């Protein structure tokens, strides 16, 4: 697999590995984006609760 990266004949296993890695990277990006947005949401709810108090 690694010796012939530009081979035109890739096995089903090679394709499955590529799809799996792409899915893992997409999920990591999604989780990181959610973690970046979470503090903003928490801060807004705390600010709202502070104003009401």
Secondary structure, DSSP 8 states (H G I E B T S, - for coil): --S-TT-S---HHHHHHHHHHHHHHHHHHHHHHHHHHHHHHHHHHHHHHHHH-
